[in-house]
Amino acid sequence: MLKKSNTIIYSFAIAALATGLCQGKYSTATINSESNSIYTLPTLTVRGQETANIRSAATFKSLVSNLDFDPRMDFQSRNMAEAQGDINIRGGTFEGTGIKVGAASLIDPQTGHYSTELPIAPEMLRKARVYTGAENALRGFNSTAGTIAYQWSPIVNVGSITIGGGNNHLNFQRIHTAFKRDLNKYKKWKWGAELEYSRSESDGTIKFGDHHFNRSSARFQLIGPTSQTDFFAGYQDKFFGWPELYAAPFGSNETEDLNTQLFLINHKHTYAAEKSYWESALYHRINSDHYIYDRFAPDPDKPYLHKSKITSIAMSGFHAINEATGVYYASQIMADTIDSNSLTFGNFNSRTNYKLSVLPEYQFNLNEIDNLSLRAGASYDGGNRKRDELSIISDLTWEKVDSNGNSQSIYLSYSEASKATGYTALNSNPNGYLFAGNKALSREKSNNLELGGQINRHEWRFEGAIFHRWDKDLVDWTYGSNENNRVANAVDINTFGIELIASKRWHTLETIASYTFLDKDEDYGDEEIIGSFYALNFANHRITLGAIWIPNDIVQVRLDNEWRSQADNPARTSSSKALYTNISLSIFPPEHDNLELFVTLDNAWDEDYQEVPGTPGRGDQASCGATYRW
């Protein structure tokens, strides 16, 4: 691992190299080669890409790469983001965060730790949106704090191959190709195919932090005048180690082996002059998890060996009744099972959950540029194992759009959401040494009240929100004064938050900055509980700053920063404050069409901050490589 002094020198070397190459014609968002191919460079926007860097320094890029710098979410990783990461939105927990792809939410029934196991190539999806409040209550499934939503992208004729390596004996390779063709007899219809394979291995940024990953994904797409249908299959296998990965503070050297298979069909159809649409999806997901507490003395009985299966169907859309009235709707039903060597102490190991949301919208044109919209509806969550829940969804929005396309809006919303608990919390041994479950845990409920708004201009954008969320019976993993093991307990928490995000574009520079404030008031109903690994692992203050500098057609510099002041936690043995920096430099040699040479450095200041209390933080990682596109 690089020493901190070498890391700082390395950072300044990148900056010096960038300055030395800053000559030539200015460029904005694309690089054009002599062969007329175009590679679009991702940009920073409030509701688009919100991190500057588009690749990982530690492995091949995935959907979760660099989410730890995204201002809309707090991503707490073990080893690295692509190994295991918990996504928390607005002070919620990883169990309360959903991930939606097309019409369907993809969740892990065992534990939210594995919700990010998505064997999908990033090129196959559009940039993520984050739904909170009323939007999450409408579109989310089994999520109380928020949902990260992706849409399937249209296939285009592109391809790339990447090779690279770095310190800690890192090496990675990746190939991606896609093509689109017209249907011979139906000129308005097109079909396409997309394939990807990625792999990487490393000794890790700290001792016993090694990994080897591989991912294969494939997609077939059919596009008509008013529809898009995607057929997807993906496979991912990940092995990684990390000291005290889950079981701090026992000094263990742990490993995890995850195998994920996903098969999915998604269809979207627009009608009524594209004012209305419906979208449906069907998927089957299998996730196998083999966790080893001591890699040097593995238990031959494999006590932490689990396999979960999900089959789910979903449908959502919007139907316009007239110019002023319409109805949003969303529904999903999911059947899951789990087969485990240790999660056997609960009341069941299979279940069915479902949800139906209906949200009518009424729009009032106040004048030519001012519009008022009111939405009021409800969602119904249920299943065959826990009680059903009826939840309110409502918001009121004022929006002004002028003739130049500038806009501003203010909204007030109140919404409710609920979810079922994962099998690890329900079915672990209640007297377990490492993880103690609680089969009496009930359905989790969350209420959210918020006031927010946004301002959009051609070169800058700002949005902000003030919110208060009441979580009741939220599942958390806690510890008491006389025990170190994690115990699943319910907690009622009131969370107050402020969220501010702004982006600005100059001629050659784009920036995005954010500030988040959170404060919590918790009640576990048990004075013996003195700490929390997850629900109370949040930042009181968090600042992010991302920048993309493109001085000419040859050089591109990307910078992500995050500073945080974390709430005090007795289990954390590192400082509660941290500054993370990720910097990358790309060079596009003019004499080699479509070639990119890159250097990336993650955790430039070699922070040892524990993102999860008691679990060692990652070290610095440098990598370099080349990508050729066609």
C-alpha positions, -999 to +999 in steps of 0.1 A: +000+000+000+013+035-008+025+056+020+006+088+027+035+110+016+037+091-017+000+095-021+002+132-018+031+134-043+011+112-066-019+136-064+002+167-073+018+147-101-016+142-117-024+179-114+010+189-129+006+166-158-029+180-165-016+215-164+012+206-188-012+192-213-037+220-212-033+233-248-055+231-278-091+236-288-118+238-261-142+209-259-175+205-239-193+172-238-181+151-267-149+139-283-151+134-321-126+112-339-117+112-376-139+081-380-169+102-370-177+081-339-189+100-309-182+092-273-204+112-249-187+123-217-209+122-186-217+155-171-226+167-136-263+176-131-285+176-100-309+150-115-284+130-135-248+120-128-239+135-095-203+122-092-175+133-114-157+100-117-172+073-138-149+044-130-136+027-099-100+028-089-102-007-073-120-029-098-141-027-130-170-002-130-204-012-117-237+005-108-224+013-073-190+027-083-184+061-066-218+062-050-200+072-018-196+106-034-232+110-045-248+138-025-282+121-026-271+091-006-247+079+021-229+048+009-211+029+037-188+003+023-168-026+036-135-033+017-147-011-013-180+000-027-181-029-053-174-055-026-201-048-001-219-015+005-249-002+024-270+025+007-286+049+032-309+077+019-317+107+042-305+090+073-324+058+067-309+023+068-298-001+041-329-022+048-351+008+040-335+016+006-349+001-026-334-003-060-357-002-090-348-012-126-375-004-151-408-013-136-396-036-109-378-031-075-350-056-070-346-064-033-328-090-014-351-109+010-322-121+032-307-087+041-304-052+026-266-058+026-271-076-007-295-053-025-266-039-044-257-073-059-268-063-094-250-082-123-259-054-148-234-036-170-237+002-163-241+009-201-274-009-201-291+016-178-297+053-178-284+074-149-300+068-116-328+089-101-334+090-063-370+089-051-378+101-017-410+112+001-441+109-021-422+096-051-408+067-030-442+060-015-456+058-050-429+040-070-409+022-043-415-013-031-405-025+004-386+008+010-392+034+036-365+060+032-359+061-006-355+043-039-327+044-065-344+041-099-328+031-132-344+029-167-332+006-194-313+026-221-317+022-258-290+001-274-266+019-297-237+007-319-208+010-295-181-012-279-151-009-257-123-029-242-104-019-210-073-032-194-056-019-163-039-024-130-025-007-099-008-011-066-018-039-042-014-063-072-046-050-088-054-060-123-087-057-142-101-064-177-134-056-193-151-059-227-184-045-238-201-045-272-235-036-285-252-033-319-285-022-333-302-032-366-334-025-385-360-053-389-360-061-426-398-060-431-407-034-405-385-003-410-400+014-379-389-014-357-353-021-345-336-048-326-303-048-307-280-070-286-255-061-259-228-082-242-204-075-214-177-094-194-156-080-166-131-094-141-107-081-115-084-093-087-063-076-060-046-082-027-066-053-012-058-019+003-052-035+037-040-069+048-065-097+042-085-074+020-081-094-012-108-099-038-115-116-072-147-106-091-162-115-124-195-104-141-212-115-173-243-098-186-263-099-219-294-081-232-316-084-263-338-054-271-367-048-294-378-012-301-410-001-319-425+033-326-441+034-291-425+006-272-392-008-259-388-044-247-356-057-229-347-093-222-318-095-197-296-122-182-267-116-158-243-135-136-219-123-110-194-140-087-176-121-060-151-133-034-135-108-009-119-107+025-118-080+051-108-079+088-139-076+111-161-075+080-193-079+099-183-092+134-163-064+150-148-062+176-136-098+178-104-094+157-116-119+130-104-121+095-136-128+075-145-136+039-176-136+018-184-154-014-215-140-033-230-155-064-259-137-081-281-146-111-307-123-125-332-130-154-355-102-163-380-090-190-391-054-191-416-038-215-426-001-218-453+013-240-464+049-246-498+060-259-521+090-263-494+111-280-468+099-254-487+116-226-495+082-211-474+051-206-474+017-189-444-004-180-442-040-168-415-064-157-410-100-147-378-112-130-362-141-112-332-135-089-310-161-071-284-150-046-261-173-028-240-161+002-212-180+019-198-160+049-168-173+068-160-158+102-124-170+104-108-176+070-079-195+086-102-219+105-134-222+085-162-242+101-167-275+081-205-273+088-207-240+069-231-223+094-234-191+073-244-205+040-276-191+025-294-191-008-324-168-015-347-169-045-372-142-057-398-143-085-416-110-090-439-092-114-445-055-115-465-029-134-465+009-133-475+039-154-495+071-159-528+075-176-539+110-187-576+114-185-575+149-200-552+179-202-555+186-164-562+152-148-543+119-147-536+089-125-502+075-115-502+038-105-477+012-095-480-024-083-457-053-076-460-088-062-430-108-050-426-144-038-394-153-020-378-183-003-346-188+016-325-220+022-300-216+050-278-235+074-284-210+102-314-188+095-338-214+108-351-199+141-380-178+126-416-186+119-412-191+081-387-193+053-410-183+024-435-156+019-454-134-006-454-096-004-474-072-026-481-035-031-506-013-050-503+025-053-528+048-069-521+086-071-545+108-090-531+142-102-550+174-107-533+204-125-545+240-125-530+265-149-529+298-130-517+317-161-494+311-191-463+303-171-476+293-136-490+258-128-503+242-097-506+204-093-522+185-065-517+147-060-535+127-034-538+090-031-527+059-012-508+027-013-517-007+001-489-030+013-496-066+023-484-102+024-492-136+037-469-133+068-473-098+082-502-074+088-513-052+059-508-015+058-527+014+041-505+045+036-513+080+024-495+097-005-499+135-012-481+165-024-488+200-037-464+216-063-462+251-077-441+254-109-432+284-131-417+279-166-408+309-188-404+311-225-366+306-222-370+273-205-360+286-171-381+271-143-386+271-105-408+251-083-419+247-046-436+216-032-450+204+001-456+167+006-467+142+032-464+105+026-463+071+044-445+039+035-440+004+051-419-027+046-414-063+056-382-073+075-354-094+061-347-130+070-314-124+087-332-102+114-362-125+116-346-160+115-311-157+132-307-175+165-321-152+192-293-164+214-266-162+187-230-154+195-224-131+165-259-122+152-290-125+173-323-124+155-358-115+167-388-134+151-413-110+168-403-080+146-433-064+130-439-045+098-418-013+096-436+020+091-424+054+081-441+089+078-424+117+059-432+154+058-411+177+036-409+211+020-386+216-010-380+234-042-356+239-071-344+265-096-333+256-131-313+278-154-293+270-185-259+270-168-268+263-131-293+245-110-302+244-073-325+222-052-332+219-015-354+202+009-363+203+047-378+171+059-389+153+091-394+115+090-410+094+117-398+057+116-418+033+138-405-003+145-375+003+123-352-028+124-317-020+136-287-040+148-277-030+183-254-038+212-256-035+250-231-028+277-223-065+285-223-079+250-206-072+217-227-093+193-253-077+170-289-080+181-319-072+159-342-048+177-370-024+167-365+013+173-387+044+168-367+073+154-375+109+145-351+123+118-349+159+109-328+168+078-318+196+054-305+187+020-290+213-004-275+205-039-263+229-065-245+225-099-229+250-122-214+248-157-187+271-171-171+269-205-146+241-196-156+234-160-186+217-143-191+215-106-217+200-082-217+207-045-240+196-016-246+200+021-266+177+043-276+181+079-292+153+100-304+150+135-320+120+152-340+113+183-343+076+190-363+054+214-354+017+216-376+011+247-347-007+264-322+010+286-297-019+281-291-008+245-262+016+244-253+016+207-263+010+171-243-003+141-266+011+115-296+034+124-274+057+144-244+055+120-251+088+102-234+121+095-246+152+113-229+172+086-218+161+052-204+181+023-196+169-012-179+187-041-174+172-076-158+188-106-150+179-142-124+200-160-121+196-198-095+222-210-092+208-245-098+178-266-069+158-251-072+162-213-100+155-189-097+158-151-123+145-127-124+152-089-147+140-062-145+151-025-165+142+005-162+156+040-182+143+069-187+148+107-202+116+119-225+112+150-206+098+179-207+060+182-190+040+210-182+011+186-161+034+162-124+034+171-114+058+144-120+096+142-156+106+136-145+131+109-131+122+074-121+138+041-122+115+010-108+125-023-110+106-056-091+121-086-087+108-121-069+120-153-078+109-188-058+116-219-072+111-254-042+109-278-051+127-310-030+103-331-050+073-318-087+075-325-110+064-297-082+056-273-083+068-236-054+065-212-064+070-176-050+072-141-072+071-110-065+076-073-090+068-046-088+079-009-059+102-018-053+111+019-053+075+031-081+081+056-085+052+080-121+063+089-145+034+098-175+037+076-192+010+097-183+013+134-156-012+143-149-023+107-115-010+094-118+016+066-102+011+032-067+023+022-056+043-008-058+027-042-041+039-074-047+024-108-041+031-145-051+016-178-064+021-212-098+019-229-103+016-267-138+024-280-154+016-313 
